[in-house]
Amino acid sequence: MDHGNNSPAGFTDDTAACIVSVKGLKDNWQKWSDNHQEHQKHNPFSHDTRPLAVVPQRGQYDYGRPLQGSLTAQRGEDAHTHISREVQELCEVIREIGEQTYEDGAGRGISVKFGKLFEHYVTISNKLVGILLRARKQKLVDFEGEMLWQGKDDDVMITLLQ
């Protein structure tokens, strides 16, 4: 029984299109399933008992780090680069608006009061305190206290060490 078209014998065009699209859906689902199962073999949190990847243990270099070359690793590197630029920019601002300080006749560094730095820096970034904490961790600046608050700590001296 030929209907004069390329559809399977006994099927109309609509039925043939339905069969093709269901087959395509099945193939796409199977492809996704296979990819997912392969990905789960590398996932340390998967319930698959046969992981292909060696899971780093506490104390090893890769422990708690994203896989090399992954999007997560790339985002982390991009964030680190961005923060480093902001720390460098902060140091430049302190050099521009700060004054040389002396301790026991020797130059200690360039210092500026937090209030002055905050007023100048507010047009650059709203993350001044976080950037100051990062710069102190890198031993680029020094100041008293654990945290700085606008208004309360305006007279605290921020000293550029490098």
Backbone as CSV, one residue per row, in Angstrom:
resi,resn,N_x,N_y,N_z,CA_x,CA_y,CA_z,C_x,C_y,C_z
1,MET,0.839,-1.167,0.000,0.000,0.000,0.000,0.886,1.232,0.000
2,ASP,1.060,1.803,-1.163,1.951,2.947,-1.329,1.120,4.218,-1.398
3,HIS,1.456,5.193,-0.537,0.736,6.461,-0.514,1.442,7.513,-1.342
4,GLY,2.466,7.131,-2.062,3.173,8.082,-2.899,4.098,8.993,-2.107
5,ASN,4.552,8.565,-0.919,5.495,9.379,-0.134,6.572,8.467,0.444
6,ASN,7.501,9.040,1.183,8.631,8.282,1.715,8.374,7.739,3.111
7,SER,7.164,7.828,3.610,6.883,7.368,4.959,6.852,5.843,4.988
8,PRO,7.055,5.241,6.181,7.008,3.783,6.290,5.664,3.253,5.798
9,ALA,5.675,2.021,5.315,4.472,1.408,4.728,3.317,1.453,5.710
10,GLY,2.188,1.928,5.260,0.988,1.947,6.066,0.865,3.155,6.973
11,PHE,1.813,4.084,6.964,1.755,5.249,7.841,1.574,6.512,7.018
12,THR,0.827,7.421,7.560,0.682,8.730,6.920,1.885,9.580,7.280
13,ASP,1.996,10.741,6.668,3.126,11.640,6.958,3.169,12.036,8.424
14,ASP,2.014,12.296,9.032,1.974,12.692,10.442,2.471,11.581,11.353
15,THR,2.090,10.359,11.077,2.518,9.226,11.894,4.020,9.006,11.742
16,ALA,4.536,9.133,10.543,5.971,8.955,10.299,6.766,10.036,11.027
17,ALA,6.275,11.280,11.018,6.968,12.371,11.708,6.993,12.110,13.206
18,CYS,5.909,11.571,13.733,5.841,11.256,15.152,6.857,10.172,15.504
19,ILE,6.979,9.137,14.687,7.930,8.057,14.933,9.356,8.600,14.905
20,VAL,9.671,9.446,13.928,11.008,10.016,13.811,11.314,10.890,15.017
21,SER,10.368,11.730,15.444,10.636,12.621,16.561,10.746,11.849,17.873
22,VAL,9.971,10.798,18.065,10.096,9.977,19.269,11.442,9.273,19.274
23,LYS,11.878,8.772,18.136,13.195,8.137,18.039,14.292,9.156,18.354
24,GLY,14.126,10.390,17.846,15.108,11.430,18.141,15.143,11.767,19.619
25,LEU,13.976,11.860,20.243,13.914,12.125,21.681,14.591,11.009,22.469
26,LYS,14.319,9.760,22.063,14.925,8.616,22.752,16.446,8.652,22.616
27,ASP,16.916,8.944,21.405,18.367,9.002,21.176,19.005,10.132,21.978
28,ASN,18.359,11.296,21.998,18.884,12.432,22.780,18.923,12.101,24.267
29,TRP,17.849,11.465,24.763,17.809,11.096,26.174,18.920,10.096,26.503
30,GLN,19.126,9.120,25.637,20.168,8.121,25.880,21.552,8.773,25.873
31,LYS,21.766,9.696,24.956,23.053,10.406,24.888,23.281,11.189,26.181
32,TRP,22.242,11.908,26.640,22.367,12.670,27.883,22.648,11.729,29.050
33,SER,21.926,10.611,29.100,22.097,9.649,30.185,23.521,9.093,30.208
34,ASP,24.038,8.741,29.058,25.412,8.221,28.986,26.419,9.261,29.455
35,ASN,26.260,10.500,29.000,27.162,11.581,29.419,27.079,11.810,30.923
36,HIS,25.865,11.786,31.463,25.676,12.001,32.894,26.329,10.884,33.707
37,GLN,26.157,9.646,33.287,26.768,8.532,34.003,28.288,8.639,33.980
38,GLU,28.848,9.046,32.862,30.300,9.218,32.766,30.766,10.341,33.701
39,HIS,30.015,11.435,33.723,30.354,12.564,34.604,30.286,12.141,36.072
40,GLN,29.289,11.350,36.445,29.132,10.920,37.831,30.283,10.035,38.294
41,LYS,30.949,9.354,37.373,32.105,8.536,37.749,33.238,9.403,38.271
42,HIS,33.267,10.670,37.862,34.313,11.596,38.300,33.865,12.454,39.478
43,ASN,32.614,12.356,39.861,32.053,13.167,40.935,32.293,12.463,42.269
44,PRO,33.083,13.075,43.174,33.380,12.408,44.446,32.155,12.277,45.352
45,PHE,31.088,13.020,45.081,29.889,12.966,45.907,28.828,12.024,45.336
46,SER,29.134,11.377,44.231,28.195,10.449,43.601,28.127,9.161,44.407
47,HIS,26.995,8.476,44.319,26.838,7.192,45.003,27.390,6.043,44.175
48,ASP,27.969,6.342,43.024,28.591,5.315,42.202,29.793,4.769,42.977
49,THR,29.852,3.482,43.145,30.913,2.881,43.970,32.208,2.669,43.197
50,ARG,32.228,2.990,41.917,33.423,2.770,41.113,33.891,4.079,40.479
51,PRO,34.286,5.059,41.277,34.718,6.314,40.660,36.019,6.126,39.881
52,LEU,36.107,6.768,38.734,37.330,6.699,37.932,38.385,7.656,38.471
53,ALA,37.948,8.771,39.020,38.883,9.782,39.496,39.370,9.425,40.895
54,VAL,40.636,9.679,41.145,41.181,9.509,42.473,40.795,10.751,43.267
55,VAL,40.087,10.551,44.366,39.625,11.671,45.167,40.751,12.097,46.099
56,PRO,41.169,13.376,46.014,42.248,13.841,46.901,41.826,13.785,48.365
57,GLN,42.737,13.406,49.204,42.474,13.318,50.633,42.974,14.585,51.322
58,ARG,42.452,14.840,52.505,42.843,16.017,53.279,44.361,16.052,53.427
59,GLY,44.930,17.224,53.193,46.373,17.389,53.285,47.069,17.333,51.936
60,GLN,46.421,16.739,50.942,47.011,16.706,49.603,46.795,18.057,48.926
61,TYR,47.647,18.363,47.947,47.605,19.660,47.270,46.242,19.951,46.649
62,ASP,45.641,19.003,45.974,44.386,19.238,45.247,43.145,19.175,46.119
63,TYR,43.286,18.848,47.402,42.125,18.723,48.271,41.389,20.060,48.385
64,GLY,40.097,20.046,48.116,39.289,21.258,48.230,39.447,22.217,47.073
65,ARG,40.085,21.796,46.008,40.301,22.649,44.834,39.514,22.090,43.650
66,PRO,39.074,22.967,42.755,38.357,22.474,41.571,39.308,21.753,40.620
67,LEU,38.742,20.928,39.752,39.551,20.217,38.763,40.259,21.204,37.855
68,GLN,41.525,20.938,37.567,42.288,21.787,36.662,41.596,21.851,35.307
69,GLY,41.457,23.045,34.765,40.851,23.220,33.455,39.340,23.337,33.492
70,SER,38.723,23.192,34.663,37.266,23.284,34.751,36.835,24.754,34.752
71,LEU,35.557,24.978,34.497,35.027,26.340,34.534,35.147,26.940,35.927
72,THR,34.986,26.110,36.951,35.118,26.595,38.327,36.535,27.085,38.581
73,ALA,37.524,26.334,38.125,38.922,26.750,38.284,39.171,28.056,37.540
74,GLN,38.630,28.199,36.343,38.812,29.422,35.564,38.163,30.620,36.261
75,ARG,36.965,30.432,36.815,36.299,31.524,37.536,37.116,31.935,38.751
76,GLY,37.699,30.971,39.446,38.534,31.279,40.603,39.763,32.077,40.216
77,GLU,40.406,31.696,39.115,41.582,32.436,38.640,41.197,33.848,38.220
78,ASP,40.049,33.986,37.546,39.586,35.310,37.137,39.300,36.197,38.347
79,ALA,38.677,35.620,39.385,38.380,36.383,40.598,39.670,36.808,41.290
80,HIS,40.640,35.910,41.352,41.924,36.238,41.979,42.609,37.389,41.236
81,THR,42.590,37.352,39.917,43.187,38.419,39.112,42.478,39.742,39.365
82,HIS,41.155,39.712,39.420,40.370,40.930,39.640,40.677,41.537,41.012
83,ILE,40.717,40.712,42.046,41.000,41.194,43.404,42.414,41.758,43.473
84,SER,43.368,41.105,42.825,44.753,41.597,42.830,44.838,42.985,42.203
85,ARG,44.092,43.202,41.123,44.071,44.537,40.500,43.484,45.570,41.455
86,GLU,42.432,45.197,42.193,41.819,46.139,43.130,42.768,46.465,44.282
87,VAL,43.527,45.479,44.758,44.507,45.731,45.817,45.596,46.680,45.306
88,GLN,46.074,46.454,44.085,47.084,47.355,43.509,46.542,48.770,43.365
89,GLU,45.292,48.894,42.938,44.671,50.215,42.785,44.558,50.912,44.137
90,LEU,44.201,50.160,45.194,44.131,50.723,46.537,45.491,51.266,46.961
91,CYS,46.551,50.510,46.722,47.904,50.957,47.090,48.270,52.238,46.346
92,GLU,47.888,52.343,45.086,48.151,53.573,44.316,47.401,54.763,44.906
93,VAL,46.172,54.557,45.306,45.386,55.642,45.902,46.034,56.093,47.200
94,ILE,46.491,55.155,48.020,47.160,55.522,49.279,48.432,56.305,48.982
95,ARG,49.199,55.906,47.955,50.409,56.653,47.572,50.069,58.083,47.157
96,GLU,48.952,58.243,46.440,48.564,59.570,45.952,48.101,60.504,47.058
97,ILE,47.262,60.007,47.980,46.651,60.915,48.962,47.309,60.841,50.334
98,GLY,48.201,59.868,50.554,48.827,59.695,51.861,50.046,60.584,52.033
99,GLU,50.566,60.562,53.255,51.760,61.332,53.590,52.807,60.397,54.170
100,GLN,54.081,60.715,53.915,55.200,59.918,54.433,55.198,59.984,55.955
101,THR,55.312,58.845,56.613,55.380,58.805,58.076,56.761,58.321,58.489
102,TYR,57.185,58.795,59.661,58.518,58.459,60.152,58.389,57.822,61.524
103,GLU,59.247,56.843,61.762,59.272,56.183,63.059,60.739,56.037,63.460
104,ASP,61.132,56.657,64.567,62.513,56.640,65.059,63.493,57.158,64.008
105,GLY,63.126,58.217,63.310,64.006,58.841,62.338,64.057,58.164,60.981
106,ALA,63.476,56.990,60.867,63.496,56.275,59.589,62.091,56.314,58.979
107,GLY,62.051,56.315,57.684,60.756,56.306,57.015,60.038,54.973,57.223
108,ARG,58.809,55.014,57.707,58.050,53.782,57.932,57.197,53.447,56.726
109,GLY,56.622,54.445,56.101,55.761,54.210,54.962,54.875,55.413,54.715
110,ILE,53.932,55.256,53.829,52.980,56.307,53.516,51.692,55.972,54.248
111,SER,51.122,56.959,54.957,49.930,56.719,55.751,48.821,57.692,55.392
112,VAL,47.615,57.256,55.646,46.431,58.069,55.433,45.379,57.619,56.445
113,LYS,44.568,58.563,56.911,43.495,58.210,57.833,42.394,57.489,57.066
114,PHE,41.763,56.530,57.746,40.716,55.737,57.124,39.587,56.623,56.603
115,GLY,39.198,57.639,57.353,38.109,58.524,56.928,38.416,59.213,55.610
116,LYS,39.643,59.724,55.477,40.047,60.387,54.232,40.082,59.388,53.078
117,LEU,40.636,58.211,53.345,40.705,57.175,52.317,39.294,56.746,51.908
118,PHE,38.407,56.595,52.881,37.036,56.183,52.579,36.346,57.210,51.691
119,GLU,36.470,58.496,52.028,35.825,59.556,51.233,36.375,59.597,49.811
120,HIS,37.674,59.391,49.658,38.284,59.421,48.322,37.937,58.153,47.539
121,TYR,37.940,57.018,48.221,37.806,55.728,47.560,36.361,55.366,47.238
122,VAL,35.384,56.005,47.879,33.976,55.644,47.689,33.542,55.823,46.234
123,THR,34.208,56.700,45.499,33.871,56.870,44.084,34.486,55.771,43.223
124,ILE,35.442,55.026,43.773,36.112,53.968,43.027,35.433,52.620,43.269
125,SER,35.184,52.295,44.533,34.635,50.983,44.859,33.898,51.047,46.190
126,ASN,32.901,50.197,46.340,32.179,50.115,47.606,32.710,48.981,48.481
127,LYS,33.866,48.421,48.140,34.423,47.275,48.845,35.726,47.625,49.556
128,LEU,35.878,48.864,49.996,37.150,49.321,50.554,37.624,48.456,51.716
129,VAL,36.764,48.185,52.686,37.204,47.446,53.868,37.674,46.040,53.493
130,GLY,36.954,45.364,52.618,37.369,44.031,52.188,38.704,44.053,51.464
131,ILE,38.908,45.065,50.643,40.176,45.179,49.918,41.305,45.507,50.892
132,LEU,41.027,46.354,51.891,42.033,46.650,52.918,42.422,45.381,53.682
133,LEU,41.446,44.569,54.030,41.753,43.319,54.742,42.607,42.389,53.885
134,ARG,42.294,42.310,52.594,43.092,41.476,51.685,44.512,42.031,51.576
135,ALA,44.646,43.357,51.462,45.970,43.974,51.357,46.782,43.749,52.640
136,ARG,46.105,43.776,53.793,46.820,43.518,55.048,47.271,42.061,55.106
137,LYS,46.448,41.151,54.643,46.823,39.740,54.615,48.058,39.524,53.741
138,GLN,48.184,40.310,52.674,49.337,40.227,51.784,50.514,41.065,52.275
139,LYS,50.362,41.654,53.477,51.401,42.475,54.121,51.783,43.703,53.271
140,LEU,50.784,44.283,52.616,50.993,45.503,51.837,50.604,46.735,52.632
141,VAL,49.659,46.602,53.561,49.236,47.704,54.424,49.134,47.194,55.854
142,ASP,49.080,48.156,56.786,48.898,47.809,58.187,47.973,48.833,58.822
143,PHE,47.163,48.383,59.771,46.302,49.266,60.546,45.893,48.543,61.815
144,GLU,45.466,49.318,62.814,45.047,48.769,64.100,43.638,48.212,63.993
145,GLY,43.379,47.145,64.727,42.040,46.576,64.803,41.802,45.496,63.764
146,GLU,40.712,44.785,63.968,40.345,43.701,63.067,39.486,44.196,61.907
147,MET,38.592,45.145,62.187,37.642,45.643,61.197,37.574,47.152,61.313
148,LEU,37.315,47.809,60.209,37.186,49.265,60.202,35.748,49.644,59.873
149,TRP,35.221,50.625,60.607,33.855,51.080,60.419,33.849,52.563,60.090
150,GLN,33.073,52.938,59.083,32.967,54.346,58.702,32.400,55.122,59.885
151,GLY,32.981,56.303,60.136,32.551,57.145,61.244,33.306,56.801,62.511
152,LYS,33.182,55.574,62.975,33.821,55.142,64.224,35.341,55.099,64.095
153,ASP,35.866,54.639,62.982,37.308,54.444,62.809,37.929,55.422,61.823
154,ASP,37.318,56.594,61.642,37.834,57.556,60.663,39.254,58.022,60.968
155,ASP,39.675,57.982,62.249,41.014,58.459,62.608,42.065,57.353,62.635
156,VAL,41.693,56.138,62.315,42.669,55.033,62.285,43.590,55.241,61.066
157,MET,44.895,55.121,61.333,45.882,55.320,60.272,46.075,54.019,59.490
158,ILE,46.018,54.147,58.170,46.315,53.048,57.258,47.706,53.327,56.711
159,THR,48.633,52.402,56.908,50.010,52.613,56.469,50.357,51.655,55.346
160,LEU,50.839,52.214,54.245,51.293,51.427,53.104,52.705,50.951,53.417
161,LEU,52.932,49.655,53.436,54.228,49.096,53.829,55.178,48.906,52.664
162,GLN,54.689,48.831,51.452,55.554,48.535,50.304,55.571,49.677,49.334
